[in-house]
Amino acid sequence: MKILFYKPEIADASHWLALFARELPSAEIRVWAPGDTHAADYAVLWRPPPELFAGREHLRAIFLLGAGVDALLALERRRPGTLPPGVPIVRLEDTGMADQMTEYALHAALRYQRRFDEYDLAQRACTVSGAGAPWQALEPHPRASFPIGVLGLGALGAHVASALAAFGFPVRGYSRSAKTIKGVATFAGRDTLPAFLDGLKLLVNLLPSTPETDGILNRETFSHLARGAYLVNLARGTHLVEPDLIEALDNGRLAAATLDVFAQEPLAQDHPFWRMPRVTITPHISALTLPEPAAVQIARKIEALARGEAIGGIVDPQRGY
């Protein structure tokens, strides 16, 4: 068994290779480099260049080192025929990502509900002006009147919605197809989107990135939220129409936003978001791929495929996830 590995943002793949060697001791594992056209049975990768797939019609499966598949499918849309036809694409199912995403979403929700963002602004004003900041307690938003909406109820979104509900927030969830989650009011289908959004104080985006969902965080969407609502985008930067967010923050439609993902990453240093005090930025860290559980999961799936067994996480390219 020959396995091809590619993850561009790491300079040294030795840790990953050691994990796969431990889990699949009989396999041959190598890092792909330009010019490598040697045979491979499986590819384990993230954001590959198109040339990696040249002559790889005989791959048995492509395993992604993440839950998102949009970058790989976008590569095929830009250059049709790049991906070998009929080869299954397998995304990571939860390998510690759901807990990380939930921690991030809970942190953001509590920060806004308890108004810690406003305390940050007061401290920043004091530091910049040199004047004494007002020593003033701010009354928290009552949880019962702080409805939170979770866009996207896949494995990550459902976990986040359940955790927020367990914490005492009124929670709504929106998905393409009908879902049932204890303690969460669920909405399904595009026709229900306005009702889902109506009066929300906080909107958390965890949708997959598809042509249908890109640009969904826009002026129209924001208009349905409670005035002075908050936005948390943890999915993909392509979901957000950035000028519409800037406008919504400027006119008070939104009070603040927390953004972990951007249309272009890294975010350019001259981007206006860096200079907007009501925008909180993190560098795409809401749910990091953890090498140990990821390698174990992929190895077990490779073994299952070799035995002719069905596996989870296979992507439907038509749906985009």
Secondary structure, 3 states (H helix, E strand, C coil): CEEEEECCCCCCCHHHHHHHHHHCCCCEEEECCCCCCCCCCEEEECCCCHHHHCCCCCCCEEEECCCCCHHHHHHHHHCCCCCCCCCCEECCCCCCHHHHHHHHHHHHHHHHHCCHHHHHHHHHHHHHHCCCCCCCCCCCCCHHHCCEEEECCCHHHHHHHHHHHHCCCCEEEEECCCCCECCEEEEECHHHHHHHHCCCCEEEECCCCCCCCCCCECHHHHHHCCCCEEEEECCCHHHECHHHHHHHHHCCCEEEEEECCCCCCCCCCCCHHHHCCCEEECCCCCCCCCHHHHHHHHHHHHHHHHCCCCCCCECCCCCCC
